Amino acid sequence: MPVTLVLSKKSLPAYNTKGKYVGNQELADNLKLRGIEPELARENDWVCRVGFCENRGSWYGWSGKLLQEFRKGDTVRFTDGTEKTAKTLPEARELAVMFAESCDSMYL
């Protein structure tokens, strides 16, 4: 008996403006609603896990159900007790990358 696979719009793959994979359409719609332009965290990544929001001047990192905003001036305290403060937007981006990568490691 043949099986019919029904896909909802939410489960369809989505890509950023540069053709890089973002995730499913539901995630892409959520990011767009927040004004976040997704991009690859690292050049050799295959999925976008960070993005910039021009309106808020913030970088975001995400993975799965987690989404975190990072701005210039934010300080992050790590589990080893060390801290890092983003003095510039590129440093805020790096915090977003670190967040996304740490989220991924929870699922491995």
KOLSE-22099 format. One line per field, with one value per residue (C-alpha): residue in one letter; residue number from 1; x, y, z. Coordinates in nm, 3 decimals. Example, Ala and Ser with C-alpha at 12.3 -4.5 7.8 and 13.67 -1.06 7.14 Angstrom:
resn: a/s $
resi: 1/2 $
c1: 1.230/1.367 $
c2: -0.450/-0.106 $
c3: 0.780/0.714 $
END
This chain:
resn: m/p/v/t/l/v/l/s/k/k/s/l/p/a/y/n/t/k/g/k/y/v/g/n/q/e/l/a/d/n/l/k/l/r/g/i/e/p/e/l/a/r/e/n/d/w/v/c/r/v/g/f/c/e/n/r/g/s/w/y/g/w/s/g/k/l/l/q/e/f/r/k/g/d/t/v/r/f/t/d/g/t/e/k/t/a/k/t/l/p/e/a/r/e/l/a/v/m/f/a/e/s/c/d/s/m/y/l $
resi: 1/2/3/4/5/6/7/8/9/10/11/12/13/14/15/16/17/18/19/20/21/22/23/24/25/26/27/28/29/30/31/32/33/34/35/36/37/38/39/40/41/42/43/44/45/46/47/48/49/50/51/52/53/54/55/56/57/58/59/60/61/62/63/64/65/66/67/68/69/70/71/72/73/74/75/76/77/78/79/80/81/82/83/84/85/86/87/88/89/90/91/92/93/94/95/96/97/98/99/100/101/102/103/104/105/106/107/108 $
c1: 0.000/0.151/0.224/0.150/0.380/0.216/0.449/0.325/0.474/0.638/0.851/0.978/1.344/1.424/1.727/1.866/1.910/2.251/2.106/2.241/2.025/1.845/1.633/1.261/1.019/0.877/1.221/1.284/0.946/1.017/1.355/1.205/0.929/1.199/1.397/1.691/1.893/2.039/2.393/2.651/2.837/3.156/3.257/3.250/2.909/2.617/2.334/2.280/2.296/2.353/2.196/2.194/1.893/1.949/1.659/1.796/2.165/2.197/2.340/2.144/2.257/2.024/1.993/1.682/1.434/1.690/1.742/1.963/2.035/2.384/2.463/2.766/2.832/2.686/2.889/2.871/2.990/3.110/3.081/3.455/3.402/3.559/3.375/3.377/3.235/3.146/3.308/3.221/2.955/3.202/3.265/2.887/2.870/3.138/2.933/2.634/2.851/2.977/2.619/2.496/2.791/2.740/2.373/2.470/2.708/2.418/2.254/2.564 $
c2: 0.000/0.339/0.588/0.955/1.195/1.525/1.813/2.129/2.465/2.467/2.164/2.282/2.387/2.759/2.953/3.300/3.565/3.416/3.067/2.924/2.676/2.830/2.538/2.482/2.749/2.796/2.898/3.125/3.295/3.349/3.508/3.727/3.841/3.955/4.130/3.889/3.821/3.469/3.383/3.111/3.135/2.996/2.975/2.594/2.558/2.412/2.579/2.940/2.971/3.344/3.657/4.034/4.254/4.599/4.755/4.651/4.660/4.311/3.974/3.658/3.302/3.003/2.630/2.419/2.603/2.846/3.203/3.460/3.826/3.978/4.350/4.569/4.599/4.259/4.042/3.663/3.453/3.105/2.790/2.802/3.142/3.353/3.645/3.809/4.152/4.249/4.588/4.595/4.449/4.191/4.076/4.056/3.837/3.610/3.572/3.474/3.215/3.077/3.053/2.866/2.627/2.561/2.482/2.237/2.056/1.989/1.771/1.568 $
c3: 0.000/-0.096/0.179/0.131/0.310/0.400/0.483/0.646/0.554/0.898/0.814/0.476/0.459/0.465/0.342/0.406/0.136/0.047/-0.001/0.326/0.520/0.818/0.935/0.893/0.775/1.125/1.258/0.958/1.004/1.376/1.299/1.028/1.264/1.509/1.232/1.258/0.942/0.986/0.878/0.925/1.256/1.104/0.740/0.733/0.906/0.713/0.907/1.018/1.398/1.446/1.308/1.336/1.410/1.263/1.459/1.799/1.708/1.853/1.759/1.832/1.874/1.868/1.858/1.888/2.111/2.259/2.136/2.310/2.235/2.270/2.259/2.296/2.670/2.763/3.000/3.000/3.293/3.201/3.411/3.486/3.656/3.382/3.223/2.882/2.803/2.448/2.394/2.022/1.792/1.652/2.011/2.068/1.756/1.897/2.218/2.003/1.823/2.154/2.283/1.972/1.985/2.357/2.293/2.020/2.254/2.495/2.231/2.132 $
END
